[in-house]
Amino acid sequence: MIFQGGKTAARLPQLHIQCFGGRRATLNISNIERVAALYNASRSNGVAALLTNPSLIAPIAVRTYTDRPVSRPKAHTGRTTAAARKAPTTSKTKAAKEPATRTKTAKAKPASKSKVKPKRKPKPKPAKKVRKPKALTEEQKKEKRIKDLKVKALSAPHGLPATAWVVFAAEKTREKRNESLAQSVKAASAQYKALTPEQLEHYNHLANQNRAANQKAYRQWIESHTPATIHEANNARMNLRRRGIKGKFSHRLQDTRQVKGTVHAYSYFLQERYNTGDFKGLKVSEAARLASREYKALSASERKPYEDKAKLDMARYVQETKTVLGRDVKFPKAAAAA
């Protein structure tokens, strides 16, 4: 088989050329052109004719690798020569190994006790400077006081429409959302006046249902707070009314759990005088003026029954305040001494 550049150039089946000296011969690449003539001659005359034909044998170069000197490897092959492989190790490696064999085992020194360094105490962090709040003006103090009172006063939940007119107006306003509120209310007013008795009865029935639902929701909202919280809310509402702020804070919160106030001895006398019917047809102011004159004219023994009732009522008030609101009643120093 003959190769050219790593590729098969021609095949010579059962053709072996034995060179002189017992070496195999190979064909030179430059004489590939004669391969066809050698192949034809070997088939027709045999190997003997091939060997006796000097014109065919002469151009074939015989080359062996026994006498070739060691060539220097090419730079790109990365191969090493046999001389380089058999070369002894360099003196640097010997010098590197020699000290390893001559080193003597040093005596083990006792481990020195490491000195434990004392831990540094962390430096105390500088105290944060507390900024003093700016002093409020009298107007700002007033606004802050009103704001705190509104928070304590509590806002009751909004209820459903509780009258026939409000129910009807709300229904018509929802139907005409594209129109302005003034136009829708004006149109609803005209329609409400033209309602039949049956239609008016229907809206009255809806209003009664809403009123009952509002009362139930209001009771639940009241009971969701403690009696003490409702008591503080009523006090805050009273302070707001005194400051001229009304609106939704103008009414007291109705809570049946609250402690009833005390009744004075004069109040018992006035109630008794009204029950007699002597003040029938008189104005309240006139009846109160006459009753006040009569009470001042009473003797100590005549006032005693009314004063005893007042003392019993005061004991009731003190006890209920402690159990319901969880606080004691503070009496003025003059009343305590008496």
Secondary structure, 3 states (H helix, E strand, C coil): CEEECCEEEECCCCCCCECCCCCECCCCHHHHHHHHHHHHHHHHCHHHHHHHCHHHHCCCCCCCCCCCCCCCCCCCCCCCCHHHHHCCCCHHHHHHHHHHHHCCCCCCCCCCCCCCCCCCCCCCCCCCCCCCCCCCCHHHHHHHHHHHHHHHHCCCCCCCCCCHHHHHHHHHHHHCCCCCHHHHHHHHHHHHHCCCHHHHHHHHHHHHHHHHHHHHHHHHHHHCCCHHHHHHHHHHHHHHHHCCCCHHHCCCCCCCCCCCCCCCHHHHHHHHHHHHCCCCCCCHHHHHHHHHHHHHCCCHHHHHHHHHHHHHHHHHHHHHHHHHHCCCCCCCHHHHHC
